[in-house]
Amino acid sequence: MTFHEFLIETKREELIDVTEKVREAVRASAVKDGLCVVYCPHTTGAITVNEGYDPDVRPDFLLGLREAFPDRREFLHAEGNSAAHIKSSVVGCSETLIVENGKLVLGQWQTIYFCEFDGPRTRRFYVKVIS
Ligand code: ZN
């Protein structure tokens, strides 16, 4: 089984460390050498890889995005979450990672994050491991 779906509960705006869940999916797949795709099927969420060592990176990341893409009264989208849609596309809906010797290859300080830009919601993300 190389396709895994995970459910998570999110706050208004946050980065959630999903690295351990992705490692679980890689272990369960038994793939030794291949690729692992982590995919967010939402239009106001995203997947990224960034520093996990200093917890201050997460709020700084969100602050930077809020300042780069503020809510604007000129936005037309009736749901009122256009800034979240923009952040979702800028950060991106997936990451492709390397699986080597049955393990995920990540840099020493790297963490895989699910990014919430318009919570709180129940979200899902997918992990596909390909040999
Ligand atoms: Zn919307």
Residues whose N, C-alpha, C, O or C-beta is under 5 A from the ligand:
A	BS01	ZN	E79 N81
